[in-house]
Amino acid sequence: TGTYFLRGTSEAWGVLKTQLRLRVVTPGSTIASGINQSTTSGVASSAICYVSGYFTVTSPTGIQLQQNCSSTKTGDGKGLSGLFTLSEVNVYSNLEIIKLA
């Protein structure tokens, strides 16, 4: 329980319009909607999406970082692989949760 600041980022690649949101799993309510972004379908076009918001919980709550896109792109719609060594992993989305009180 407490008050939290949540900040999410995610990449999109060639999926036309896209937007992030922070969502409470049950009962299915949106905490915050991010800035709308646009990419071009079928060409080298990417966008970094952002969303942030404050949220107070009084009992255990499931939070999701969700990304909606107007088009899908099989294989690399979340972004291109950036592996520089075999020991690294690709990160396409990030969610920070900071407890304030």
Legacy VTK file of the C-alpha trace (Angstrom):
# vtk DataFile Version 3.0
C-alpha trace
ASCII
DATASET POLYDATA
POINTS 101 float
0.000 0.000 0.000
1.086 3.602 -0.465
1.509 6.345 -3.048
3.733 5.700 -6.056
5.151 7.487 -9.068
5.240 5.305 -12.174
7.217 6.067 -15.349
7.284 3.854 -18.418
9.097 3.929 -21.754
8.879 1.660 -24.762
10.061 1.552 -28.346
7.919 1.113 -31.458
9.185 0.351 -34.974
7.059 0.735 -38.102
3.670 0.339 -36.383
2.018 3.636 -37.451
0.294 5.240 -34.424
1.252 4.065 -30.933
0.633 5.025 -27.301
1.594 3.690 -23.867
-0.669 3.520 -20.859
-0.405 2.424 -17.242
-3.280 0.129 -16.372
-4.664 -1.494 -13.224
-5.307 -5.153 -14.109
-8.453 -5.480 -11.973
-10.917 -3.703 -12.297
-9.363 -2.616 -15.610
-8.891 1.115 -15.155
-6.265 3.358 -16.748
-3.921 5.236 -14.383
-2.269 7.363 -17.072
-2.111 7.652 -20.864
1.114 8.558 -22.626
1.869 10.892 -25.502
0.712 9.701 -28.926
3.567 8.824 -31.281
3.717 7.978 -34.980
6.020 5.812 -37.065
5.937 4.981 -40.759
4.923 1.486 -41.820
7.383 -0.514 -43.876
10.374 1.838 -43.568
13.044 2.630 -40.998
10.902 4.639 -38.598
10.913 4.369 -34.823
9.468 6.187 -31.829
10.172 6.151 -28.114
6.920 6.291 -26.151
6.577 7.756 -22.651
3.967 7.622 -19.886
4.029 8.666 -16.230
1.607 9.126 -13.389
0.925 9.043 -9.665
-1.090 6.259 -8.095
-2.266 5.376 -4.570
-3.047 1.791 -3.597
-4.688 0.492 -0.432
-4.309 -3.232 -1.188
-2.086 -5.396 -3.437
-2.679 -4.268 -7.032
-1.471 -5.524 -10.411
-0.142 -2.780 -12.709
0.627 -3.245 -16.409
2.573 -1.142 -18.887
0.526 -1.545 -22.090
1.351 -0.353 -25.595
-1.371 0.066 -28.188
-0.461 0.246 -31.891
-2.657 0.882 -34.931
-0.681 -1.682 -36.949
1.464 -4.701 -36.095
4.890 -5.541 -37.480
5.899 -9.185 -37.166
9.390 -9.829 -35.872
10.571 -6.325 -35.001
7.576 -4.094 -34.235
8.943 -3.522 -30.711
12.291 -2.426 -32.147
15.449 -3.768 -33.692
17.902 -6.017 -31.886
20.744 -4.069 -30.348
22.874 -6.973 -29.131
26.511 -5.947 -29.156
27.754 -8.979 -27.232
26.198 -12.359 -26.555
26.069 -11.588 -22.815
23.592 -8.701 -23.187
19.807 -8.808 -23.572
17.480 -6.642 -25.629
15.333 -4.230 -23.611
12.310 -2.812 -25.432
10.253 -1.499 -22.492
11.003 -0.171 -19.037
8.758 0.553 -16.042
9.996 2.406 -12.971
7.921 2.312 -9.780
8.991 4.716 -7.038
7.300 4.606 -3.634
6.648 8.152 -2.348
4.687 7.497 0.854
LINES 1 102
101 0 1 2 3 4 5 6 7 8 9 10 11 12 13 14 15 16 17 18 19 20 21 22 23 24 25 26 27 28 29 30 31 32 33 34 35 36 37 38 39 40 41 42 43 44 45 46 47 48 49 50 51 52 53 54 55 56 57 58 59 60 61 62 63 64 65 66 67 68 69 70 71 72 73 74 75 76 77 78 79 80 81 82 83 84 85 86 87 88 89 90 91 92 93 94 95 96 97 98 99 100
